[in-house]
């Protein structure tokens, strides 16, 4: 007999079919897992690349960040470092101009007490009030009167215990409308000029030095306002130039006598500074009206140092601060000229 089963293909059993389906599902699931894994790896690689780029950026900018931090630290140190902490100072001619700018700078640098001495009472009181009565006071004093100078210094020591800094700054540029050339030199008219600029300066140095020596003040500093005219000759205002030459001689002599007591004596000599006083003198010299701005333009024109404008009162005040503080503890008997390379006509 013919075996019919040999001709008919065998049908897969249910078990085999299920296993094939399972294998197919596993293959599809595995492929799906592989795709998901590749996606995760791609994201991980992207994240790592971003991290590497960020790290490289940080490394490249590390020096710049350090430099910025160092600048900020130095700025904070400058703001916190007060060069005159606890010091007592007298500033003659402190109601305006260079004296006023110096008083304000001394206050910023922690001076315990600042005494402004001047004959411009309204201006002096206003400056003292603006700085603060707890730190600054005003005293009327005409430096041409030695008795008033002595009283000023004695009252300061009595009120505050000692005197650390004397900035002898009071002075005038001329008397009346006289320009004082050598052929027309009026000695009688020059007496007032000498009384303030020379005799008054000597009185301030003398009595300030006595107070410092008697008070055993170590590190005392006396600064006098000179002038560029003390280092050169001029054709007009020669009585003013003579006064300032005398101031320079006073400073050099006083520094010799006071060095053993630890007291320094120096001079700061401005060139042209556009204060109202200077502008008024330029008016008399040029017989024309000049504003402060025009005065500055004129002064800038005769300066050798270009690009910074004309010298300001704050520039002279910074020089005074240097000479008054311990930054200049080994400097004495010197004349610090702050003129921007001015070329006198």
C-alpha positions as CSV (number, residue, x, y, z in Angstrom):
1,X,0.0,0.0,0.0
2,X,1.0,3.6,-0.7
3,X,2.0,5.5,2.4
4,X,0.2,8.8,2.1
5,X,2.0,10.3,5.1
6,X,5.3,10.2,3.2
7,X,3.8,12.6,0.6
8,X,2.2,15.1,3.0
9,X,4.7,17.5,4.7
10,X,4.6,17.5,8.3
11,X,3.0,20.5,9.9
12,X,5.0,22.2,12.7
13,X,3.7,21.5,16.1
14,X,2.3,24.3,18.3
15,X,5.4,24.1,20.5
16,X,7.7,24.8,17.7
17,X,5.7,27.7,16.4
18,X,5.6,29.3,19.7
19,X,9.3,29.0,20.1
20,X,9.8,30.6,16.7
21,X,7.5,33.4,17.6
22,X,9.4,33.9,20.9
23,X,12.7,33.9,19.1
24,X,11.4,36.6,16.6
25,X,10.1,38.7,19.5
26,X,13.4,38.4,21.3
27,X,15.2,39.5,18.1
28,X,13.0,42.5,17.7
29,X,13.3,43.3,21.4
30,X,17.1,43.0,21.3
31,X,17.3,45.2,18.2
32,X,15.2,47.7,20.0
33,X,17.4,47.6,23.1
34,X,20.5,48.0,20.9
35,X,19.0,51.1,19.3
36,X,18.1,52.5,22.7
37,X,21.6,51.7,24.0
38,X,23.2,53.4,21.0
39,X,21.0,56.5,21.6
40,X,22.0,56.6,25.2
41,X,25.7,56.2,24.3
42,X,25.3,59.0,21.8
43,X,23.8,61.3,24.4
44,X,26.6,60.3,26.8
45,X,29.3,61.1,24.3
46,X,27.6,64.5,23.5
47,X,27.5,65.3,27.3
48,X,31.2,64.2,27.7
49,X,32.2,66.4,24.7
50,X,30.4,69.4,26.2
51,X,32.1,68.8,29.5
52,X,35.5,68.6,27.8
53,X,34.8,71.8,25.9
54,X,33.8,73.5,29.2
55,X,36.9,72.3,31.0
56,X,39.1,73.5,28.1
57,X,37.3,76.9,28.2
58,X,37.9,77.1,32.0
59,X,41.6,76.2,31.6
60,X,42.0,78.8,28.8
61,X,40.3,81.5,30.9
62,X,41.9,80.5,34.2
63,X,44.7,83.1,33.9
64,X,42.3,85.8,33.0
65,X,40.1,84.9,36.0
66,X,43.1,84.9,38.3
67,X,44.1,88.3,36.9
68,X,40.7,89.7,37.5
69,X,40.6,88.3,41.0
70,X,44.0,89.8,41.7
71,X,42.9,93.2,40.4
72,X,39.8,93.1,42.6
73,X,41.8,92.1,45.6
74,X,44.3,94.9,45.0
75,X,41.5,97.4,44.6
76,X,39.9,96.2,47.9
77,X,43.3,96.4,49.6
78,X,43.7,100.0,48.3
79,X,40.3,101.0,49.5
80,X,40.9,99.4,52.9
81,X,44.5,100.7,53.3
82,X,44.2,104.1,54.9
83,X,47.6,105.8,55.0
84,X,46.9,108.3,57.7
85,X,44.9,106.1,60.1
86,X,44.7,107.9,63.5
87,X,46.9,110.9,62.5
88,X,46.3,114.5,63.5
89,X,46.9,117.1,60.7
90,X,46.9,120.8,60.3
91,X,46.4,122.3,56.8
92,X,46.9,126.0,56.4
93,X,45.2,127.6,53.4
94,X,42.8,124.7,53.6
95,X,39.6,126.5,52.7
96,X,40.0,126.2,48.9
97,X,42.2,125.0,46.1
98,X,45.0,122.6,46.9
99,X,44.4,122.9,50.7
100,X,40.8,121.9,50.4
101,X,41.6,118.9,48.1
102,X,44.3,117.8,50.5
103,X,41.9,118.0,53.5
104,X,39.4,115.8,51.7
105,X,42.0,113.3,50.7
106,X,43.4,113.1,54.3
107,X,39.9,112.4,55.5
108,X,39.5,109.6,53.0
109,X,42.7,108.1,54.3
110,X,41.6,107.9,57.9
111,X,43.1,111.0,59.5
112,X,41.7,111.1,63.1
113,X,41.6,114.9,63.1
114,X,42.1,117.6,60.4
115,X,42.3,121.2,61.4
116,X,41.8,123.7,58.5
117,X,43.3,127.1,59.1
118,X,42.6,130.0,56.8
119,X,41.3,133.6,56.7
120,X,38.3,132.7,54.4
121,X,36.0,131.9,57.3
122,X,32.8,131.1,55.3
123,X,34.6,128.7,52.9
124,X,36.6,127.1,55.7
125,X,33.5,126.4,57.8
126,X,31.7,125.0,54.7
127,X,34.6,122.6,53.9
128,X,34.8,121.4,57.5
129,X,31.1,120.8,57.7
130,X,31.2,118.8,54.4
131,X,34.0,116.6,55.7
132,X,32.3,116.2,59.1
133,X,32.8,118.0,62.4
134,X,33.8,114.7,64.0
135,X,36.8,114.6,61.8
136,X,37.5,118.2,60.6
137,X,37.4,121.6,62.3
138,X,38.0,125.1,61.1
139,X,40.2,127.7,62.8
140,X,40.7,131.3,61.7
141,X,44.4,131.9,61.3
142,X,46.5,134.5,59.5
143,X,49.9,132.9,59.1
144,X,51.6,136.3,58.8
145,X,50.9,136.6,62.6
146,X,53.3,134.2,64.4
147,X,51.1,134.5,67.6
148,X,48.1,133.1,65.6
149,X,50.2,130.3,64.2
150,X,51.4,129.3,67.7
151,X,47.9,129.5,69.0
152,X,46.6,127.3,66.2
153,X,49.2,124.6,66.9
154,X,48.8,124.8,70.7
155,X,45.0,124.5,70.5
156,X,45.3,121.5,68.2
157,X,47.7,119.6,70.5
158,X,45.4,120.5,73.5
159,X,42.3,119.2,71.7
160,X,43.7,116.1,70.1
161,X,46.8,115.2,72.1
162,X,49.5,115.6,69.5
163,X,50.4,116.8,66.0
164,X,51.6,114.3,63.4
165,X,51.3,116.3,60.1
166,X,51.7,119.9,59.2
167,X,50.9,121.0,55.7
168,X,52.0,124.6,55.4
169,X,50.1,125.6,52.3
170,X,48.8,129.2,52.9
171,X,50.2,131.7,50.5
172,X,49.4,134.4,48.0
173,X,50.7,135.0,44.5
174,X,50.9,138.8,44.3
175,X,50.0,142.0,46.1
176,X,47.6,144.3,44.3
177,X,48.0,144.6,40.6
178,X,51.8,144.7,40.6
179,X,53.6,142.3,38.3
180,X,56.9,143.1,40.0
181,X,59.7,143.0,37.4
182,X,63.3,143.7,38.6
183,X,63.3,147.3,37.2
184,X,60.0,148.1,38.9
185,X,60.3,146.1,42.1
186,X,58.3,147.7,44.8
187,X,59.7,146.4,48.1
188,X,57.1,148.0,50.2
189,X,54.4,146.2,48.2
190,X,56.3,142.9,48.6
191,X,56.4,143.1,52.4
192,X,52.9,141.5,52.7
193,X,53.9,138.8,50.2
194,X,57.0,137.9,52.2
195,X,55.1,138.1,55.5
196,X,52.7,135.3,54.3
197,X,54.8,133.2,51.9
198,X,58.1,133.3,53.7
199,X,57.7,134.4,57.3
200,X,54.4,132.6,57.7
201,X,55.8,129.4,56.3
202,X,58.8,129.6,58.7
203,X,56.4,130.2,61.7
204,X,54.4,127.1,60.7
205,X,57.5,124.9,60.4
206,X,59.0,126.2,63.6
207,X,56.0,125.8,65.9
208,X,54.9,122.5,64.3
209,X,58.4,121.1,64.8
210,X,58.4,122.2,68.5
211,X,55.1,120.5,69.1
212,X,56.3,117.3,67.5
213,X,59.6,117.3,69.5
214,X,57.9,118.1,72.8
215,X,55.2,115.5,72.1
216,X,57.9,112.9,71.2
217,X,56.1,112.2,67.9
218,X,58.0,109.7,65.8
219,X,57.4,109.8,62.1
220,X,56.2,113.4,62.1
221,X,55.9,115.0,58.7
222,X,56.0,118.7,57.7
223,X,55.2,119.5,54.1
224,X,55.5,123.0,52.6
225,X,53.9,124.2,49.4
226,X,56.6,125.6,47.1
227,X,56.4,126.4,43.4
228,X,57.9,125.6,40.1
229,X,59.2,129.2,40.3
230,X,61.5,128.1,43.1
231,X,63.5,126.0,40.6
232,X,63.8,128.6,37.8
233,X,63.9,132.3,37.1
234,X,61.0,134.5,36.0
235,X,60.8,138.0,34.5
236,X,57.6,139.0,36.4
237,X,56.3,138.3,39.8
238,X,59.9,138.0,41.0
239,X,58.9,138.7,44.6
240,X,56.8,135.6,44.5
241,X,59.7,133.6,43.0
242,X,62.0,135.0,45.7
243,X,59.5,133.8,48.4
244,X,59.4,130.3,47.0
245,X,63.1,130.1,46.7
246,X,63.2,130.9,50.4
247,X,60.7,128.2,51.2
248,X,62.9,125.6,49.5
249,X,65.9,126.8,51.5
250,X,63.8,126.6,54.7
251,X,62.8,123.0,53.9
252,X,66.3,121.9,53.3
253,X,67.6,123.6,56.5
254,X,64.8,122.3,58.7
255,X,65.2,118.7,57.5
256,X,68.8,118.9,58.7
257,X,67.9,120.0,62.1
258,X,64.9,117.8,62.7
259,X,66.2,114.5,61.3
260,X,67.5,113.4,64.7
261,X,63.9,113.6,66.0
262,X,62.5,111.4,63.3
263,X,60.7,114.3,61.7
264,X,60.8,114.7,57.9
265,X,60.5,118.0,56.1
266,X,59.7,118.2,52.4
267,X,58.4,120.5,49.8
268,X,55.8,119.9,47.0
269,X,56.1,122.3,44.1
270,X,53.1,122.6,41.8
271,X,53.4,123.9,38.2
272,X,50.3,125.7,37.0
273,X,47.1,124.4,38.6
274,X,43.7,125.9,37.5
275,X,42.5,127.2,40.8
276,X,40.5,130.4,40.9
277,X,43.6,132.1,42.4
278,X,45.8,131.0,39.5
279,X,43.2,132.0,36.9
280,X,42.9,135.4,38.5
281,X,46.7,135.9,38.3
282,X,46.6,134.8,34.7
283,X,44.0,137.4,34.1
284,X,46.2,140.1,35.5
285,X,49.1,138.8,33.4
286,X,47.3,138.5,30.1
287,X,44.8,141.3,30.7
288,X,41.9,139.2,29.4
289,X,39.1,137.2,31.0
290,X,39.7,133.4,31.3
291,X,37.3,130.8,32.8
292,X,38.7,127.9,34.7
293,X,38.3,125.7,31.6
294,X,40.2,128.2,29.4
295,X,42.8,128.5,32.2
296,X,43.3,124.7,32.1
297,X,43.6,124.8,28.3
298,X,46.3,127.4,28.6
299,X,48.2,125.5,31.3
300,X,47.9,122.2,29.3
301,X,49.4,124.0,26.3
302,X,52.7,124.8,28.2
303,X,53.0,121.3,29.7
304,X,55.5,118.9,28.1
305,X,53.5,115.8,29.2
306,X,50.5,115.4,26.9
307,X,47.4,113.3,27.0
308,X,46.3,113.8,30.6
309,X,44.9,117.3,30.6
310,X,46.1,120.0,32.9
311,X,47.3,119.4,36.5
312,X,44.4,119.3,39.0
313,X,44.3,120.1,42.7
314,X,43.8,116.4,43.4
315,X,47.1,115.6,41.7
316,X,49.0,117.9,44.1
317,X,47.0,116.5,47.0
318,X,48.2,113.0,46.1
319,X,51.8,114.2,46.2
320,X,51.2,115.8,49.6
321,X,49.6,112.5,50.9
322,X,52.7,110.6,49.7
323,X,55.0,113.0,51.6
324,X,52.8,113.0,54.7
325,X,52.5,109.2,55.0
326,X,55.0,106.5,55.8
327,X,55.2,105.7,52.1
328,X,58.0,108.3,52.1
329,X,59.5,107.5,55.4
330,X,63.1,107.8,54.1
331,X,62.5,111.0,52.1
332,X,63.4,114.3,53.7
333,X,64.8,117.7,52.5
334,X,63.4,117.1,49.0
335,X,61.4,119.2,46.6
336,X,58.8,117.1,44.7
337,X,57.9,119.0,41.6
338,X,54.4,118.2,40.1
339,X,54.2,120.1,36.9
340,X,53.8,117.7,34.0
341,X,57.0,119.0,32.5
342,X,55.7,122.6,32.3
343,X,57.8,125.0,30.2
344,X,57.5,128.4,31.7
345,X,57.3,131.2,29.0
